[in-house]
């Protein structure tokens, strides 16, 4: 009988495995895209110059867009659990 030598690799930490996963990367990218789309929507729908815009309104629109991007990647239907 011939046996192969068992190769055991040390596991990385939980945090490193979680942050390196495909789902986290996809969620982060879609959140950034959603925030950018939220900013563009706010900028184009208001039709004002950049010096007149209030930062609170811009941040609120970016947060809503970021939430939609996060929801798109983490909803149950996006993970095939509908």
PyMOL Python script that loads the backbone (N, CA, C, O; Angstrom):
from pymol import cmd

cmd.read_pdbstr("""\
ATOM      1  N   UNK A   1       0.837  -1.182   0.000  1.00  0.00           N
ATOM      2  CA  UNK A   1       0.000   0.000   0.000  1.00  0.00           C
ATOM      3  C   UNK A   1       0.882   1.246   0.000  1.00  0.00           C
ATOM      4  O   UNK A   1       1.924   1.299   0.654  1.00  0.00           O
ATOM      5  N   UNK A   2       0.438   2.227  -0.742  1.00  0.00           N
ATOM      6  CA  UNK A   2       1.147   3.497  -0.779  1.00  0.00           C
ATOM      7  C   UNK A   2       0.230   4.593  -0.246  1.00  0.00           C
ATOM      8  O   UNK A   2      -0.951   4.658  -0.586  1.00  0.00           O
ATOM      9  N   UNK A   3       0.787   5.429   0.576  1.00  0.00           N
ATOM     10  CA  UNK A   3       0.028   6.530   1.156  1.00  0.00           C
ATOM     11  C   UNK A   3       0.668   7.852   0.761  1.00  0.00           C
ATOM     12  O   UNK A   3       1.891   7.986   0.715  1.00  0.00           O
ATOM     13  N   UNK A   4      -0.179   8.806   0.482  1.00  0.00           N
ATOM     14  CA  UNK A   4       0.317  10.150   0.214  1.00  0.00           C
ATOM     15  C   UNK A   4       0.477  10.898   1.530  1.00  0.00           C
ATOM     16  O   UNK A   4      -0.287  10.704   2.476  1.00  0.00           O
ATOM     17  N   UNK A   5       1.469  11.741   1.563  1.00  0.00           N
ATOM     18  CA  UNK A   5       1.691  12.544   2.755  1.00  0.00           C
ATOM     19  C   UNK A   5       0.609  13.614   2.853  1.00  0.00           C
ATOM     20  O   UNK A   5       0.330  14.321   1.885  1.00  0.00           O
ATOM     21  N   UNK A   6       0.014  13.721   4.014  1.00  0.00           N
ATOM     22  CA  UNK A   6      -1.051  14.692   4.235  1.00  0.00           C
ATOM     23  C   UNK A   6      -0.451  16.083   4.363  1.00  0.00           C
ATOM     24  O   UNK A   6       0.427  16.322   5.192  1.00  0.00           O
ATOM     25  N   UNK A   7      -0.938  16.997   3.531  1.00  0.00           N
ATOM     26  CA  UNK A   7      -0.454  18.372   3.573  1.00  0.00           C
ATOM     27  C   UNK A   7      -1.472  19.236   4.303  1.00  0.00           C
ATOM     28  O   UNK A   7      -2.592  19.432   3.829  1.00  0.00           O
ATOM     29  N   UNK A   8      -1.083  19.736   5.428  1.00  0.00           N
ATOM     30  CA  UNK A   8      -1.959  20.575   6.239  1.00  0.00           C
ATOM     31  C   UNK A   8      -1.443  22.005   6.165  1.00  0.00           C
ATOM     32  O   UNK A   8      -0.288  22.289   6.482  1.00  0.00           O
ATOM     33  N   UNK A   9      -2.327  22.892   5.740  1.00  0.00           N
ATOM     34  CA  UNK A   9      -1.967  24.306   5.644  1.00  0.00           C
ATOM     35  C   UNK A   9      -2.631  25.054   6.798  1.00  0.00           C
ATOM     36  O   UNK A   9      -3.786  24.779   7.120  1.00  0.00           O
ATOM     37  N   UNK A  10      -1.935  25.975   7.412  1.00  0.00           N
ATOM     38  CA  UNK A  10      -2.560  26.746   8.489  1.00  0.00           C
ATOM     39  C   UNK A  10      -3.626  27.681   7.926  1.00  0.00           C
ATOM     40  O   UNK A  10      -3.448  28.299   6.876  1.00  0.00           O
ATOM     41  N   UNK A  11      -4.731  27.765   8.649  1.00  0.00           N
ATOM     42  CA  UNK A  11      -5.815  28.651   8.227  1.00  0.00           C
ATOM     43  C   UNK A  11      -5.500  30.081   8.642  1.00  0.00           C
ATOM     44  O   UNK A  11      -4.872  30.323   9.673  1.00  0.00           O
ATOM     45  N   UNK A  12      -5.941  31.006   7.832  1.00  0.00           N
ATOM     46  CA  UNK A  12      -5.782  32.409   8.195  1.00  0.00           C
ATOM     47  C   UNK A  12      -6.872  32.786   9.195  1.00  0.00           C
ATOM     48  O   UNK A  12      -7.766  31.987   9.475  1.00  0.00           O
ATOM     49  N   UNK A  13      -6.799  33.970   9.715  1.00  0.00           N
ATOM     50  CA  UNK A  13      -7.769  34.401  10.723  1.00  0.00           C
ATOM     51  C   UNK A  13      -9.161  34.556  10.103  1.00  0.00           C
ATOM     52  O   UNK A  13      -9.312  34.670   8.886  1.00  0.00           O
ATOM     53  N   UNK A  14     -10.148  34.557  10.957  1.00  0.00           N
ATOM     54  CA  UNK A  14     -11.540  34.670  10.516  1.00  0.00           C
ATOM     55  C   UNK A  14     -11.766  35.986   9.787  1.00  0.00           C
ATOM     56  O   UNK A  14     -12.451  36.023   8.764  1.00  0.00           O
ATOM     57  N   UNK A  15     -11.201  37.051  10.302  1.00  0.00           N
ATOM     58  CA  UNK A  15     -11.386  38.373   9.704  1.00  0.00           C
ATOM     59  C   UNK A  15     -10.780  38.426   8.307  1.00  0.00           C
ATOM     60  O   UNK A  15     -11.389  38.971   7.387  1.00  0.00           O
ATOM     61  N   UNK A  16      -9.603  37.873   8.145  1.00  0.00           N
ATOM     62  CA  UNK A  16      -8.940  37.892   6.844  1.00  0.00           C
ATOM     63  C   UNK A  16      -9.710  37.052   5.823  1.00  0.00           C
ATOM     64  O   UNK A  16      -9.834  37.442   4.662  1.00  0.00           O
ATOM     65  N   UNK A  17     -10.224  35.906   6.255  1.00  0.00           N
ATOM     66  CA  UNK A  17     -11.018  35.067   5.340  1.00  0.00           C
ATOM     67  C   UNK A  17     -12.316  35.756   4.954  1.00  0.00           C
ATOM     68  O   UNK A  17     -12.745  35.670   3.803  1.00  0.00           O
ATOM     69  N   UNK A  18     -12.946  36.438   5.903  1.00  0.00           N
ATOM     70  CA  UNK A  18     -14.210  37.114   5.620  1.00  0.00           C
ATOM     71  C   UNK A  18     -14.000  38.296   4.678  1.00  0.00           C
ATOM     72  O   UNK A  18     -14.742  38.456   3.709  1.00  0.00           O
ATOM     73  N   UNK A  19     -13.002  39.119   4.955  1.00  0.00           N
ATOM     74  CA  UNK A  19     -12.754  40.283   4.105  1.00  0.00           C
ATOM     75  C   UNK A  19     -12.248  39.885   2.726  1.00  0.00           C
ATOM     76  O   UNK A  19     -12.414  40.643   1.770  1.00  0.00           O
ATOM     77  N   UNK A  20     -11.646  38.736   2.607  1.00  0.00           N
ATOM     78  CA  UNK A  20     -11.136  38.273   1.323  1.00  0.00           C
ATOM     79  C   UNK A  20     -12.141  37.488   0.499  1.00  0.00           C
ATOM     80  O   UNK A  20     -11.833  37.061  -0.613  1.00  0.00           O
ATOM     81  N   UNK A  21     -13.343  37.293   1.035  1.00  0.00           N
ATOM     82  CA  UNK A  21     -14.326  36.494   0.310  1.00  0.00           C
ATOM     83  C   UNK A  21     -14.908  37.274  -0.874  1.00  0.00           C
ATOM     84  O   UNK A  21     -14.887  38.504  -0.909  1.00  0.00           O
ATOM     85  N   UNK A  22     -15.417  36.526  -1.821  1.00  0.00           N
ATOM     86  CA  UNK A  22     -15.987  37.131  -3.029  1.00  0.00           C
ATOM     87  C   UNK A  22     -17.218  37.975  -2.704  1.00  0.00           C
ATOM     88  O   UNK A  22     -17.426  39.025  -3.312  1.00  0.00           O
ATOM     89  N   UNK A  23     -18.027  37.528  -1.758  1.00  0.00           N
ATOM     90  CA  UNK A  23     -19.262  38.233  -1.421  1.00  0.00           C
ATOM     91  C   UNK A  23     -18.973  39.606  -0.820  1.00  0.00           C
ATOM     92  O   UNK A  23     -19.654  40.579  -1.147  1.00  0.00           O
ATOM     93  N   UNK A  24     -17.987  39.694   0.040  1.00  0.00           N
ATOM     94  CA  UNK A  24     -17.658  40.980   0.665  1.00  0.00           C
ATOM     95  C   UNK A  24     -17.107  41.949  -0.376  1.00  0.00           C
ATOM     96  O   UNK A  24     -17.455  43.129  -0.374  1.00  0.00           O
ATOM     97  N   UNK A  25     -16.256  41.458  -1.258  1.00  0.00           N
ATOM     98  CA  UNK A  25     -15.711  42.316  -2.313  1.00  0.00           C
ATOM     99  C   UNK A  25     -16.823  42.821  -3.221  1.00  0.00           C
ATOM    100  O   UNK A  25     -16.852  44.000  -3.573  1.00  0.00           O
ATOM    101  N   UNK A  26     -17.736  41.935  -3.601  1.00  0.00           N
ATOM    102  CA  UNK A  26     -18.850  42.327  -4.463  1.00  0.00           C
ATOM    103  C   UNK A  26     -19.747  43.336  -3.764  1.00  0.00           C
ATOM    104  O   UNK A  26     -20.185  44.305  -4.385  1.00  0.00           O
ATOM    105  N   UNK A  27     -20.028  43.125  -2.485  1.00  0.00           N
ATOM    106  CA  UNK A  27     -20.867  44.067  -1.731  1.00  0.00           C
ATOM    107  C   UNK A  27     -20.217  45.442  -1.654  1.00  0.00           C
ATOM    108  O   UNK A  27     -20.889  46.461  -1.810  1.00  0.00           O
ATOM    109  N   UNK A  28     -18.913  45.468  -1.414  1.00  0.00           N
ATOM    110  CA  UNK A  28     -18.201  46.742  -1.319  1.00  0.00           C
ATOM    111  C   UNK A  28     -18.230  47.488  -2.646  1.00  0.00           C
ATOM    112  O   UNK A  28     -18.455  48.698  -2.675  1.00  0.00           O
ATOM    113  N   UNK A  29     -18.004  46.776  -3.740  1.00  0.00           N
ATOM    114  CA  UNK A  29     -18.003  47.416  -5.059  1.00  0.00           C
ATOM    115  C   UNK A  29     -19.387  47.949  -5.399  1.00  0.00           C
ATOM    116  O   UNK A  29     -19.511  49.075  -5.881  1.00  0.00           O
ATOM    117  N   UNK A  30     -20.430  47.160  -5.158  1.00  0.00           N
ATOM    118  CA  UNK A  30     -21.783  47.608  -5.476  1.00  0.00           C
ATOM    119  C   UNK A  30     -22.213  48.760  -4.574  1.00  0.00           C
ATOM    120  O   UNK A  30     -22.972  49.625  -5.011  1.00  0.00           O
ATOM    121  N   UNK A  31     -21.749  48.792  -3.331  1.00  0.00           N
ATOM    122  CA  UNK A  31     -22.069  49.914  -2.450  1.00  0.00           C
ATOM    123  C   UNK A  31     -21.432  51.197  -2.973  1.00  0.00           C
ATOM    124  O   UNK A  31     -22.067  52.252  -2.972  1.00  0.00           O
ATOM    125  N   UNK A  32     -20.191  51.112  -3.416  1.00  0.00           N
ATOM    126  CA  UNK A  32     -19.531  52.298  -3.995  1.00  0.00           C
ATOM    127  C   UNK A  32     -20.221  52.746  -5.279  1.00  0.00           C
ATOM    128  O   UNK A  32     -20.410  53.943  -5.497  1.00  0.00           O
ATOM    129  N   UNK A  33     -20.594  51.799  -6.123  1.00  0.00           N
ATOM    130  CA  UNK A  33     -21.296  52.148  -7.367  1.00  0.00           C
ATOM    131  C   UNK A  33     -22.646  52.786  -7.044  1.00  0.00           C
ATOM    132  O   UNK A  33     -23.039  53.763  -7.680  1.00  0.00           O
ATOM    133  N   UNK A  34     -23.357  52.235  -6.054  1.00  0.00           N
ATOM    134  CA  UNK A  34     -24.642  52.803  -5.654  1.00  0.00           C
ATOM    135  C   UNK A  34     -24.502  54.212  -5.109  1.00  0.00           C
ATOM    136  O   UNK A  34     -25.344  55.069  -5.377  1.00  0.00           O
ATOM    137  N   UNK A  35     -23.438  54.460  -4.341  1.00  0.00           N
ATOM    138  CA  UNK A  35     -23.204  55.809  -3.810  1.00  0.00           C
ATOM    139  C   UNK A  35     -22.911  56.784  -4.946  1.00  0.00           C
ATOM    140  O   UNK A  35     -23.385  57.920  -4.929  1.00  0.00           O
ATOM    141  N   UNK A  36     -22.136  56.346  -5.928  1.00  0.00           N
ATOM    142  CA  UNK A  36     -21.828  57.212  -7.078  1.00  0.00           C
ATOM    143  C   UNK A  36     -23.093  57.505  -7.884  1.00  0.00           C
ATOM    144  O   UNK A  36     -23.311  58.635  -8.319  1.00  0.00           O
ATOM    145  N   UNK A  37     -23.921  56.486  -8.078  1.00  0.00           N
ATOM    146  CA  UNK A  37     -25.171  56.689  -8.814  1.00  0.00           C
ATOM    147  C   UNK A  37     -26.102  57.611  -8.026  1.00  0.00           C
ATOM    148  O   UNK A  37     -26.783  58.451  -8.615  1.00  0.00           O
ATOM    149  N   UNK A  38     -26.137  57.463  -6.707  1.00  0.00           N
ATOM    150  CA  UNK A  38     -26.947  58.359  -5.874  1.00  0.00           C
ATOM    151  C   UNK A  38     -26.497  59.801  -5.994  1.00  0.00           C
ATOM    152  O   UNK A  38     -27.320  60.713  -6.065  1.00  0.00           O
ATOM    153  N   UNK A  39     -25.185  60.007  -6.017  1.00  0.00           N
ATOM    154  CA  UNK A  39     -24.662  61.368  -6.188  1.00  0.00           C
ATOM    155  C   UNK A  39     -25.022  61.922  -7.560  1.00  0.00           C
ATOM    156  O   UNK A  39     -25.468  63.063  -7.678  1.00  0.00           O
ATOM    157  N   UNK A  40     -24.827  61.115  -8.593  1.00  0.00           N
ATOM    158  CA  UNK A  40     -25.155  61.569  -9.947  1.00  0.00           C
ATOM    159  C   UNK A  40     -26.638  61.884 -10.093  1.00  0.00           C
ATOM    160  O   UNK A  40     -27.005  62.879 -10.718  1.00  0.00           O
ATOM    161  N   UNK A  41     -27.486  61.044  -9.522  1.00  0.00           N
ATOM    162  CA  UNK A  41     -28.928  61.290  -9.586  1.00  0.00           C
ATOM    163  C   UNK A  41     -29.272  62.605  -8.884  1.00  0.00           C
ATOM    164  O   UNK A  41     -30.046  63.408  -9.406  1.00  0.00           O
ATOM    165  N   UNK A  42     -28.697  62.819  -7.707  1.00  0.00           N
ATOM    166  CA  UNK A  42     -28.960  64.058  -6.983  1.00  0.00           C
ATOM    167  C   UNK A  42     -28.470  65.264  -7.770  1.00  0.00           C
ATOM    168  O   UNK A  42     -29.165  66.274  -7.871  1.00  0.00           O
ATOM    169  N   UNK A  43     -27.267  65.151  -8.326  1.00  0.00           N
ATOM    170  CA  UNK A  43     -26.677  66.274  -9.059  1.00  0.00           C
ATOM    171  C   UNK A  43     -27.474  66.582 -10.320  1.00  0.00           C
ATOM    172  O   UNK A  43     -27.724  67.749 -10.621  1.00  0.00           O
ATOM    173  N   UNK A  44     -27.877  65.553 -11.059  1.00  0.00           N
ATOM    174  CA  UNK A  44     -28.610  65.772 -12.304  1.00  0.00           C
ATOM    175  C   UNK A  44     -30.065  66.155 -12.076  1.00  0.00           C
ATOM    176  O   UNK A  44     -30.631  66.904 -12.872  1.00  0.00           O
ATOM    177  N   UNK A  45     -30.682  65.658 -11.008  1.00  0.00           N
ATOM    178  CA  UNK A  45     -32.094  65.972 -10.775  1.00  0.00           C
ATOM    179  C   UNK A  45     -32.270  67.379 -10.194  1.00  0.00           C
ATOM    180  O   UNK A  45     -33.286  68.024 -10.453  1.00  0.00           O
ATOM    181  N   UNK A  46     -31.307  67.860  -9.422  1.00  0.00           N
ATOM    182  CA  UNK A  46     -31.415  69.195  -8.841  1.00  0.00           C
ATOM    183  C   UNK A  46     -31.061  70.276  -9.857  1.00  0.00           C
ATOM    184  O   UNK A  46     -31.661  71.351  -9.850  1.00  0.00           O
ATOM    185  N   UNK A  47     -30.110  70.008 -10.716  1.00  0.00           N
ATOM    186  CA  UNK A  47     -29.731  70.978 -11.740  1.00  0.00           C
ATOM    187  C   UNK A  47     -29.081  72.229 -11.184  1.00  0.00           C
ATOM    188  O   UNK A  47     -29.253  73.312 -11.742  1.00  0.00           O
ATOM    189  N   UNK A  48     -28.339  72.104 -10.099  1.00  0.00           N
ATOM    190  CA  UNK A  48     -27.672  73.252  -9.489  1.00  0.00           C
ATOM    191  C   UNK A  48     -26.170  73.151  -9.731  1.00  0.00           C
ATOM    192  O   UNK A  48     -25.654  72.091 -10.086  1.00  0.00           O
ATOM    193  N   UNK A  49     -25.488  74.257  -9.536  1.00  0.00           N
ATOM    194  CA  UNK A  49     -24.032  74.257  -9.608  1.00  0.00           C
ATOM    195  C   UNK A  49     -23.461  73.619  -8.343  1.00  0.00           C
ATOM    196  O   UNK A  49     -24.134  73.553  -7.314  1.00  0.00           O
ATOM    197  N   UNK A  50     -22.219  73.151  -8.427  1.00  0.00           N
ATOM    198  CA  UNK A  50     -21.603  72.471  -7.292  1.00  0.00           C
ATOM    199  C   UNK A  50     -21.373  73.410  -6.103  1.00  0.00           C
ATOM    200  O   UNK A  50     -21.362  72.943  -4.964  1.00  0.00           O
ATOM    201  N   UNK A  51     -21.190  74.701  -6.326  1.00  0.00           N
ATOM    202  CA  UNK A  51     -20.941  75.619  -5.215  1.00  0.00           C
ATOM    203  C   UNK A  51     -22.208  75.931  -4.421  1.00  0.00           C
ATOM    204  O   UNK A  51     -22.116  76.415  -3.292  1.00  0.00           O
ATOM    205  N   UNK A  52     -23.378  75.668  -4.979  1.00  0.00           N
ATOM    206  CA  UNK A  52     -24.649  75.946  -4.298  1.00  0.00           C
ATOM    207  C   UNK A  52     -25.131  74.735  -3.502  1.00  0.00           C
ATOM    208  O   UNK A  52     -25.877  74.893  -2.536  1.00  0.00           O
ATOM    209  N   UNK A  53     -24.720  73.536  -3.890  1.00  0.00           N
ATOM    210  CA  UNK A  53     -25.208  72.306  -3.261  1.00  0.00           C
ATOM    211  C   UNK A  53     -24.775  72.223  -1.802  1.00  0.00           C
ATOM    212  O   UNK A  53     -23.669  72.626  -1.442  1.00  0.00           O
ATOM    213  N   UNK A  54     -25.665  71.694  -0.973  1.00  0.00           N
ATOM    214  CA  UNK A  54     -25.363  71.499   0.435  1.00  0.00           C
ATOM    215  C   UNK A  54     -24.808  70.088   0.631  1.00  0.00           C
ATOM    216  O   UNK A  54     -25.292  69.132   0.024  1.00  0.00           O
ATOM    217  N   UNK A  55     -23.801  69.968   1.473  1.00  0.00           N
ATOM    218  CA  UNK A  55     -23.147  68.667   1.649  1.00  0.00           C
ATOM    219  C   UNK A  55     -24.064  67.652   2.327  1.00  0.00           C
ATOM    220  O   UNK A  55     -23.945  66.455   2.068  1.00  0.00           O
ATOM    221  N   UNK A  56     -24.970  68.100   3.184  1.00  0.00           N
ATOM    222  CA  UNK A  56     -25.888  67.174   3.858  1.00  0.00           C
ATOM    223  C   UNK A  56     -26.794  66.452   2.879  1.00  0.00           C
ATOM    224  O   UNK A  56     -27.051  65.258   3.028  1.00  0.00           O
ATOM    225  N   UNK A  57     -27.277  67.171   1.883  1.00  0.00           N
ATOM    226  CA  UNK A  57     -28.136  66.555   0.867  1.00  0.00           C
ATOM    227  C   UNK A  57     -27.353  65.580   0.000  1.00  0.00           C
ATOM    228  O   UNK A  57     -27.870  64.529  -0.379  1.00  0.00           O
ATOM    229  N   UNK A  58     -26.123  65.920  -0.311  1.00  0.00           N
ATOM    230  CA  UNK A  58     -25.291  65.032  -1.126  1.00  0.00           C
ATOM    231  C   UNK A  58     -25.009  63.741  -0.374  1.00  0.00           C
ATOM    232  O   UNK A  58     -25.121  62.651  -0.935  1.00  0.00           O
ATOM    233  N   UNK A  59     -24.642  63.868   0.899  1.00  0.00           N
ATOM    234  CA  UNK A  59     -24.328  62.680   1.702  1.00  0.00           C
ATOM    235  C   UNK A  59     -25.554  61.802   1.865  1.00  0.00           C
ATOM    236  O   UNK A  59     -25.443  60.577   1.819  1.00  0.00           O
ATOM    237  N   UNK A  60     -26.707  62.394   2.052  1.00  0.00           N
ATOM    238  CA  UNK A  60     -27.931  61.617   2.196  1.00  0.00           C
ATOM    239  C   UNK A  60     -28.233  60.835   0.917  1.00  0.00           C
ATOM    240  O   UNK A  60     -28.604  59.663   0.990  1.00  0.00           O
ATOM    241  N   UNK A  61     -28.086  61.449  -0.231  1.00  0.00           N
ATOM    242  CA  UNK A  61     -28.316  60.757  -1.495  1.00  0.00           C
ATOM    243  C   UNK A  61     -27.292  59.646  -1.716  1.00  0.00           C
ATOM    244  O   UNK A  61     -27.632  58.583  -2.236  1.00  0.00           O
ATOM    245  N   UNK A  62     -26.055  59.884  -1.328  1.00  0.00           N
ATOM    246  CA  UNK A  62     -25.029  58.853  -1.470  1.00  0.00           C
ATOM    247  C   UNK A  62     -25.290  57.683  -0.529  1.00  0.00           C
ATOM    248  O   UNK A  62     -25.043  56.534  -0.896  1.00  0.00           O
ATOM    249  N   UNK A  63     -25.780  57.951   0.666  1.00  0.00           N
ATOM    250  CA  UNK A  63     -26.109  56.868   1.593  1.00  0.00           C
ATOM    251  C   UNK A  63     -27.267  56.022   1.080  1.00  0.00           C
ATOM    252  O   UNK A  63     -27.237  54.796   1.195  1.00  0.00           O
ATOM    253  N   UNK A  64     -28.270  56.655   0.523  1.00  0.00           N
ATOM    254  CA  UNK A  64     -29.402  55.908  -0.034  1.00  0.00           C
ATOM    255  C   UNK A  64     -28.938  55.056  -1.216  1.00  0.00           C
ATOM    256  O   UNK A  64     -29.316  53.889  -1.322  1.00  0.00           O
ATOM    257  N   UNK A  65     -28.125  55.626  -2.101  1.00  0.00           N
ATOM    258  CA  UNK A  65     -27.596  54.871  -3.230  1.00  0.00           C
ATOM    259  C   UNK A  65     -26.702  53.724  -2.779  1.00  0.00           C
ATOM    260  O   UNK A  65     -26.761  52.629  -3.340  1.00  0.00           O
ATOM    261  N   UNK A  66     -25.874  53.972  -1.767  1.00  0.00           N
ATOM    262  CA  UNK A  66     -25.028  52.920  -1.220  1.00  0.00           C
ATOM    263  C   UNK A  66     -25.838  51.804  -0.600  1.00  0.00           C
ATOM    264  O   UNK A  66     -25.487  50.631  -0.729  1.00  0.00           O
ATOM    265  N   UNK A  67     -26.934  52.162   0.082  1.00  0.00           N
ATOM    266  CA  UNK A  67     -27.808  51.138   0.654  1.00  0.00           C
ATOM    267  C   UNK A  67     -28.429  50.279  -0.435  1.00  0.00           C
ATOM    268  O   UNK A  67     -28.504  49.058  -0.293  1.00  0.00           O
ATOM    269  N   UNK A  68     -28.875  50.901  -1.520  1.00  0.00           N
ATOM    270  CA  UNK A  68     -29.445  50.110  -2.619  1.00  0.00           C
ATOM    271  C   UNK A  68     -28.408  49.181  -3.230  1.00  0.00           C
ATOM    272  O   UNK A  68     -28.723  48.036  -3.557  1.00  0.00           O
ATOM    273  N   UNK A  69     -27.181  49.651  -3.389  1.00  0.00           N
ATOM    274  CA  UNK A  69     -26.116  48.794  -3.901  1.00  0.00           C
ATOM    275  C   UNK A  69     -25.835  47.637  -2.966  1.00  0.00           C
ATOM    276  O   UNK A  69     -25.634  46.510  -3.418  1.00  0.00           O
ATOM    277  N   UNK A  70     -25.818  47.901  -1.656  1.00  0.00           N
ATOM    278  CA  UNK A  70     -25.608  46.840  -0.674  1.00  0.00           C
ATOM    279  C   UNK A  70     -26.764  45.855  -0.679  1.00  0.00           C
ATOM    280  O   UNK A  70     -26.552  44.646  -0.577  1.00  0.00           O
ATOM    281  N   UNK A  71     -27.993  46.364  -0.796  1.00  0.00           N
ATOM    282  CA  UNK A  71     -29.174  45.490  -0.798  1.00  0.00           C
ATOM    283  C   UNK A  71     -29.211  44.608  -2.034  1.00  0.00           C
ATOM    284  O   UNK A  71     -29.632  43.453  -1.961  1.00  0.00           O
ATOM    285  N   UNK A  72     -28.775  45.139  -3.165  1.00  0.00           N
ATOM    286  CA  UNK A  72     -28.785  44.350  -4.401  1.00  0.00           C
ATOM    287  C   UNK A  72     -27.905  43.117  -4.263  1.00  0.00           C
ATOM    288  O   UNK A  72     -28.260  42.049  -4.760  1.00  0.00           O
ATOM    289  N   UNK A  73     -26.770  43.245  -3.601  1.00  0.00           N
ATOM    290  CA  UNK A  73     -25.865  42.106  -3.493  1.00  0.00           C
ATOM    291  C   UNK A  73     -26.180  41.190  -2.325  1.00  0.00           C
ATOM    292  O   UNK A  73     -25.760  40.033  -2.332  1.00  0.00           O
ATOM    293  N   UNK A  74     -26.907  41.668  -1.320  1.00  0.00           N
ATOM    294  CA  UNK A  74     -27.132  40.862  -0.124  1.00  0.00           C
ATOM    295  C   UNK A  74     -28.592  40.498   0.115  1.00  0.00           C
ATOM    296  O   UNK A  74     -28.932  39.971   1.175  1.00  0.00           O
ATOM    297  N   UNK A  75     -29.444  40.768  -0.844  1.00  0.00           N
ATOM    298  CA  UNK A  75     -30.836  40.358  -0.673  1.00  0.00           C
ATOM    299  C   UNK A  75     -30.924  38.847  -0.834  1.00  0.00           C
ATOM    300  O   UNK A  75     -30.055  38.241  -1.460  1.00  0.00           O
ATOM    301  N   UNK A  76     -31.961  38.232  -0.278  1.00  0.00           N
ATOM    302  CA  UNK A  76     -32.087  36.772  -0.406  1.00  0.00           C
ATOM    303  C   UNK A  76     -32.177  36.300  -1.858  1.00  0.00           C
ATOM    304  O   UNK A  76     -31.664  35.233  -2.193  1.00  0.00           O
ATOM    305  N   UNK A  77     -32.812  37.070  -2.704  1.00  0.00           N
ATOM    306  CA  UNK A  77     -32.932  36.660  -4.109  1.00  0.00           C
ATOM    307  C   UNK A  77     -31.590  36.739  -4.842  1.00  0.00           C
ATOM    308  O   UNK A  77     -31.352  35.964  -5.769  1.00  0.00           O
ATOM    309  N   UNK A  78     -30.719  37.656  -4.444  1.00  0.00           N
ATOM    310  CA  UNK A  78     -29.398  37.747  -5.064  1.00  0.00           C
ATOM    311  C   UNK A  78     -28.539  36.556  -4.691  1.00  0.00           C
ATOM    312  O   UNK A  78     -27.610  36.213  -5.422  1.00  0.00           O
ATOM    313  N   UNK A  79     -28.833  35.921  -3.568  1.00  0.00           N
ATOM    314  CA  UNK A  79     -28.079  34.751  -3.132  1.00  0.00           C
ATOM    315  C   UNK A  79     -28.804  33.449  -3.444  1.00  0.00           C
ATOM    316  O   UNK A  79     -28.459  32.400  -2.899  1.00  0.00           O
ATOM    317  N   UNK A  80     -29.803  33.510  -4.316  1.00  0.00           N
ATOM    318  CA  UNK A  80     -30.597  32.337  -4.733  1.00  0.00           C
ATOM    319  C   UNK A  80     -31.267  31.624  -3.571  1.00  0.00           C
ATOM    320  O   UNK A  80     -31.270  30.394  -3.509  1.00  0.00           O
ATOM    321  N   UNK A  81     -31.833  32.394  -2.649  1.00  0.00           N
ATOM    322  CA  UNK A  81     -32.538  31.822  -1.504  1.00  0.00           C
ATOM    323  C   UNK A  81     -33.993  32.293  -1.442  1.00  0.00           C
ATOM    324  O   UNK A  81     -34.592  32.314  -0.368  1.00  0.00           O
ATOM    325  N   UNK A  82     -34.559  32.669  -2.587  1.00  0.00           N
ATOM    326  CA  UNK A  82     -35.956  33.115  -2.616  1.00  0.00           C
ATOM    327  C   UNK A  82     -36.887  31.928  -2.477  1.00  0.00           C
ATOM    328  O   UNK A  82     -38.106  32.096  -2.479  1.00  0.00           O
TER     329      UNK A  82
END
""", "prot")
cmd.dss("prot")
cmd.show_as("cartoon", "prot")
cmd.util.cbc("prot")
cmd.orient("prot")
